[in-house]
Amino acid sequence: MADSPAAGTAPPRQHDTREAVLFGGVYGAVLASSMVAALTQYGRVTPAGRRYDAAWLLVTAFASALAHGYAHYIAERGPHRRWDVLRTLCDEWPLVTAVLPTVLVLAGAGWQWWPAKGLEYPAFALNIVILFGLGLVTARWSARRWPIAVLIGMVDALLGVIVVVANAVIK
């Protein structure tokens, strides 16, 4: 009886790893595309500007992961163990991981591995591919048939396309 939760309280919800990868990955890829669109609006096409953009994208990803993890922690009603807050924050790793390819693209331009101008389009394409891949993989993990998995991947990729279209309309 000592291990059972107190009467009237539910045990803390354990987040499935697949759910966390999909949610965090999609959120991170859309965040990366949105940040690239917003940061390139100011016309920074110098290597120093791209390094600045990469740093801001990384800071934003960590802040978003922290905010999301903290929100999950305080939303779970009931008793918490001492290290639950750290476990909850660590569960947000897919969000940060999903922005790393875009950070690398921006930082690479900052280190002059490739031209800094026009970099938002390859970054958008990369994030659309990431979104498609996340949708496809998680659908297959859920034992969906290939046609359905491809459709789910395309719907996820559509989120990235929406950011690209919004960027074009706003400019």
Secondary structure as a PSIPRED ss2 file (coil, helix, strand):
# PSIPRED VFORMAT (PSIPRED V4.0)

   1 M C   1.000  0.000  0.000
   2 A C   1.000  0.000  0.000
   3 D C   1.000  0.000  0.000
   4 S C   1.000  0.000  0.000
   5 P C   1.000  0.000  0.000
   6 A C   1.000  0.000  0.000
   7 A C   1.000  0.000  0.000
   8 G C   1.000  0.000  0.000
   9 T C   1.000  0.000  0.000
  10 A C   1.000  0.000  0.000
  11 P C   1.000  0.000  0.000
  12 P C   1.000  0.000  0.000
  13 R C   1.000  0.000  0.000
  14 Q C   1.000  0.000  0.000
  15 H C   1.000  0.000  0.000
  16 D C   1.000  0.000  0.000
  17 T H   0.000  1.000  0.000
  18 R H   0.000  1.000  0.000
  19 E H   0.000  1.000  0.000
  20 A H   0.000  1.000  0.000
  21 V H   0.000  1.000  0.000
  22 L H   0.000  1.000  0.000
  23 F H   0.000  1.000  0.000
  24 G H   0.000  1.000  0.000
  25 G H   0.000  1.000  0.000
  26 V H   0.000  1.000  0.000
  27 Y H   0.000  1.000  0.000
  28 G H   0.000  1.000  0.000
  29 A H   0.000  1.000  0.000
  30 V H   0.000  1.000  0.000
  31 L H   0.000  1.000  0.000
  32 A H   0.000  1.000  0.000
  33 S H   0.000  1.000  0.000
  34 S H   0.000  1.000  0.000
  35 M H   0.000  1.000  0.000
  36 V H   0.000  1.000  0.000
  37 A H   0.000  1.000  0.000
  38 A H   0.000  1.000  0.000
  39 L H   0.000  1.000  0.000
  40 T H   0.000  1.000  0.000
  41 Q C   1.000  0.000  0.000
  42 Y C   1.000  0.000  0.000
  43 G C   1.000  0.000  0.000
  44 R C   1.000  0.000  0.000
  45 V C   1.000  0.000  0.000
  46 T C   1.000  0.000  0.000
  47 P H   0.000  1.000  0.000
  48 A H   0.000  1.000  0.000
  49 G H   0.000  1.000  0.000
  50 R H   0.000  1.000  0.000
  51 R H   0.000  1.000  0.000
  52 Y H   0.000  1.000  0.000
  53 D H   0.000  1.000  0.000
  54 A H   0.000  1.000  0.000
  55 A H   0.000  1.000  0.000
  56 W H   0.000  1.000  0.000
  57 L H   0.000  1.000  0.000
  58 L H   0.000  1.000  0.000
  59 V H   0.000  1.000  0.000
  60 T H   0.000  1.000  0.000
  61 A H   0.000  1.000  0.000
  62 F H   0.000  1.000  0.000
  63 A H   0.000  1.000  0.000
  64 S H   0.000  1.000  0.000
  65 A H   0.000  1.000  0.000
  66 L H   0.000  1.000  0.000
  67 A H   0.000  1.000  0.000
  68 H H   0.000  1.000  0.000
  69 G H   0.000  1.000  0.000
  70 Y H   0.000  1.000  0.000
  71 A H   0.000  1.000  0.000
  72 H H   0.000  1.000  0.000
  73 Y H   0.000  1.000  0.000
  74 I H   0.000  1.000  0.000
  75 A H   0.000  1.000  0.000
  76 E C   1.000  0.000  0.000
  77 R C   1.000  0.000  0.000
  78 G C   1.000  0.000  0.000
  79 P C   1.000  0.000  0.000
  80 H C   1.000  0.000  0.000
  81 R C   1.000  0.000  0.000
  82 R C   1.000  0.000  0.000
  83 W C   1.000  0.000  0.000
  84 D H   0.000  1.000  0.000
  85 V H   0.000  1.000  0.000
  86 L H   0.000  1.000  0.000
  87 R H   0.000  1.000  0.000
  88 T H   0.000  1.000  0.000
  89 L H   0.000  1.000  0.000
  90 C H   0.000  1.000  0.000
  91 D C   1.000  0.000  0.000
  92 E C   1.000  0.000  0.000
  93 W H   0.000  1.000  0.000
  94 P H   0.000  1.000  0.000
  95 L H   0.000  1.000  0.000
  96 V H   0.000  1.000  0.000
  97 T H   0.000  1.000  0.000
  98 A H   0.000  1.000  0.000
  99 V H   0.000  1.000  0.000
 100 L H   0.000  1.000  0.000
 101 P H   0.000  1.000  0.000
 102 T H   0.000  1.000  0.000
 103 V H   0.000  1.000  0.000
 104 L H   0.000  1.000  0.000
 105 V H   0.000  1.000  0.000
 106 L H   0.000  1.000  0.000
 107 A H   0.000  1.000  0.000
 108 G H   0.000  1.000  0.000
 109 A H   0.000  1.000  0.000
 110 G H   0.000  1.000  0.000
 111 W C   1.000  0.000  0.000
 112 Q C   1.000  0.000  0.000
 113 W C   1.000  0.000  0.000
 114 W C   1.000  0.000  0.000
 115 P C   1.000  0.000  0.000
 116 A C   1.000  0.000  0.000
 117 K C   1.000  0.000  0.000
 118 G C   1.000  0.000  0.000
 119 L C   1.000  0.000  0.000
 120 E H   0.000  1.000  0.000
 121 Y H   0.000  1.000  0.000
 122 P H   0.000  1.000  0.000
 123 A H   0.000  1.000  0.000
 124 F H   0.000  1.000  0.000
 125 A H   0.000  1.000  0.000
 126 L H   0.000  1.000  0.000
 127 N H   0.000  1.000  0.000
 128 I H   0.000  1.000  0.000
 129 V H   0.000  1.000  0.000
 130 I H   0.000  1.000  0.000
 131 L H   0.000  1.000  0.000
 132 F H   0.000  1.000  0.000
 133 G H   0.000  1.000  0.000
 134 L H   0.000  1.000  0.000
 135 G H   0.000  1.000  0.000
 136 L H   0.000  1.000  0.000
 137 V H   0.000  1.000  0.000
 138 T H   0.000  1.000  0.000
 139 A H   0.000  1.000  0.000
 140 R H   0.000  1.000  0.000
 141 W H   0.000  1.000  0.000
 142 S C   1.000  0.000  0.000
 143 A C   1.000  0.000  0.000
 144 R C   1.000  0.000  0.000
 145 R C   1.000  0.000  0.000
 146 W H   0.000  1.000  0.000
 147 P H   0.000  1.000  0.000
 148 I H   0.000  1.000  0.000
 149 A H   0.000  1.000  0.000
 150 V H   0.000  1.000  0.000
 151 L H   0.000  1.000  0.000
 152 I H   0.000  1.000  0.000
 153 G H   0.000  1.000  0.000
 154 M H   0.000  1.000  0.000
 155 V H   0.000  1.000  0.000
 156 D H   0.000  1.000  0.000
 157 A H   0.000  1.000  0.000
 158 L H   0.000  1.000  0.000
 159 L H   0.000  1.000  0.000
 160 G H   0.000  1.000  0.000
 161 V H   0.000  1.000  0.000
 162 I H   0.000  1.000  0.000
 163 V H   0.000  1.000  0.000
 164 V H   0.000  1.000  0.000
 165 V H   0.000  1.000  0.000
 166 A H   0.000  1.000  0.000
 167 N H   0.000  1.000  0.000
 168 A H   0.000  1.000  0.000
 169 V H   0.000  1.000  0.000
 170 I H   0.000  1.000  0.000
 171 K C   1.000  0.000  0.000
